[in-house]
Amino acid sequence: MAIEEVIDLGEAHKMASDLSEVLPARVRAPFTASFVRSARLYDEFVHRLVFSVFRTSGLAAAVTGEPGTAEEIIARAGLEPARARVPVEWILRRLSHRCVLEQTDGHGQPRFRVRAAVPELDPASVLEEQHRQDPSWLPSYVLAETVARDYPAFLRGERTGEEILFSPSRLRLWVDFFSNDNGLYAVNNLVGAGAVEEWLPPGPVAIMELGGGLGSGAAALLDGLRRAGRWPDIREYRFTELVPFFLRRGQHTLQTRFPEASFLKFGSLDMNRSFEEQGVAPGSLSLVYAVNTLHVARDLDLTIRGIFHSLAPGGRLVASECIRTTPAQAVYIEFIFNLMETFRSPVLHPTYRPNGGFLTPEQWLGAMKAGAFADVVVLPDIAALRDRFPDFNVGAVGATRPS
Ligand SMILES: C[S@@+](CC[C@H](N)C(=O)[O-])C[C@H]1O[C@@H](n2cnc3c(N)ncnc32)[C@H](O)[C@@H]1O
């Protein structure tokens, strides 16, 4: 497919204009024509990397001939079954959507076989086009390209995803990726900040952020609250994170950027453990905030319960998340995160956590309601938008601890 066929700027302008008519004012701004076109370009870039991984990992040879389930194809390609299941199923789904594979559903298990030759398309031309369109997206390209090189070794069980993603020499990639200067990532922070402005209870507030990482989510939120005149209301902003390197960098970034913010506190917190045992007093918070963190909770029920008990009655949880529009959607960024064990294999629940990775709006609703939260809302309302915008995946889930 030629780059011009991926999406031209006119088409992107039309979609951005359609989006601006339906998106709520607080979250509308980042979804420009340039964002829409960049998202399409990135999707195409990931497709091209997937084609290459499909060939080099032996999967292409394993789907010629008899149709096979993911397990059968993994066995034929000699890949490590436990580790390869989720990413290979994801790759097979992507290739079916792209009509390279044919998918049939037999006995509840999809089977795949080759329908068309796997195209040999050069990812570099998409990268060049992205350079022209908006170079701020390039960190996301570098990360995907780096991961793609190691995918076959990962699928064969020779290296763990954590080694590939978080080796010391690659930490720089994350600094550039989790950043408000990264056009792909910044939208999550802006939508989260818009949702907090919408839902923050009036009066003095105590806020705790989970998985604050390198601080880009907190920076966008604090900027937003300052513009909205809410800084005098912030009694405490407790920035927490599990990974020491991220916590140190996040703290440094925020203290440098907001030297006057005496309400900022920093500490380690593991959302997979009791919050109270880690020093969070029950009922002490007005808002728990998290950007793309809750979907990696090992046991989402336990984390949601921990958040619920940390909130005062009437307090709010706001989780900005990448949200699947349908349960089977293979979102481009999962190409990277499927390498992480915590992303692939959380504790499951049959209705609202049937698989790892991102959740749908309905699954978030189910998980929050199971945790006794009320007034569960997604901003923007992805369920209402998805027929027209099936690839609109950014939303903030809000939920209230009843008074
Ligand atoms: C998508 S990143 C958030 C990035 C952050 N918003 C930023 O601006 O850098 C998710 C974060 O969750 C953290 N995380 C993963 N497991 C965690 C756990 N069990 N408890 C707390 N944080 C965790 C990761 O280290 C990572 O920083």
The ligand as a Tripos MOL2 file, in Angstrom:
@<TRIPOS>MOLECULE
LIG
   27    29     1     0     0
SMALL
NO_CHARGES

@<TRIPOS>ATOM
      1 C1          2.1090    3.8730   31.1590 C.3       1 LIG1
      2 S1          3.2140    4.0480   32.4380 S.3       1 LIG1
      3 C2          2.7610    5.6020   33.1040 C.3       1 LIG1
      4 C3          3.6070    6.6700   32.5650 C.3       1 LIG1
      5 C4          3.4320    7.9720   33.2640 C.3       1 LIG1
      6 N1          2.0880    8.4950   33.1390 N.3       1 LIG1
      7 C5          4.4400    8.9730   32.7430 C.2       1 LIG1
      8 O1          4.0710   10.0710   32.4130 O.co2     1 LIG1
      9 O2          5.6160    8.6360   32.6540 O.co2     1 LIG1
     10 C6          2.6490    2.9410   33.6500 C.3       1 LIG1
     11 C7          3.4410    3.0010   34.9120 C.3       1 LIG1
     12 O3          2.9470    2.0270   35.8270 O.3       1 LIG1
     13 C8          4.0370    1.5650   36.5820 C.3       1 LIG1
     14 N2          3.6820    0.3100   37.2410 N.ar      1 LIG1
     15 C9          3.7420   -0.9500   36.7370 C.ar      1 LIG1
     16 N3          3.3730   -1.8500   37.6620 N.ar      1 LIG1
     17 C10         3.0720   -1.1390   38.7820 C.ar      1 LIG1
     18 C11         2.6410   -1.5100   40.0850 C.ar      1 LIG1
     19 N4          2.4460   -2.7850   40.4050 N.pl3     1 LIG1
     20 N5          2.4160   -0.5310   40.9870 N.ar      1 LIG1
     21 C12         2.6130    0.7630   40.6560 C.ar      1 LIG1
     22 N6          3.0370    1.1810   39.4430 N.ar      1 LIG1
     23 C13         3.2670    0.2340   38.5170 C.ar      1 LIG1
     24 C14         5.1440    1.4440   35.5590 C.3       1 LIG1
     25 O4          6.4210    1.4030   36.1490 O.3       1 LIG1
     26 C15         4.9190    2.6720   34.7070 C.3       1 LIG1
     27 O5          5.6570    3.7700   35.1510 O.3       1 LIG1
@<TRIPOS>BOND
     1     1     2 1
     2     2     3 1
     3     2    10 1
     4     3     4 1
     5     4     5 1
     6     5     6 1
     7     5     7 1
     8     7     8 2
     9     7     9 1
    10    10    11 1
    11    11    12 1
    12    11    26 1
    13    12    13 1
    14    13    14 1
    15    13    24 1
    16    14    15 ar
    17    14    23 ar
    18    15    16 ar
    19    16    17 ar
    20    17    18 ar
    21    17    23 ar
    22    18    19 1
    23    18    20 ar
    24    20    21 ar
    25    21    22 ar
    26    22    23 ar
    27    24    25 1
    28    24    26 1
    29    26    27 1
@<TRIPOS>SUBSTRUCTURE
     1 LIG1         1 GROUP 0 **** ****
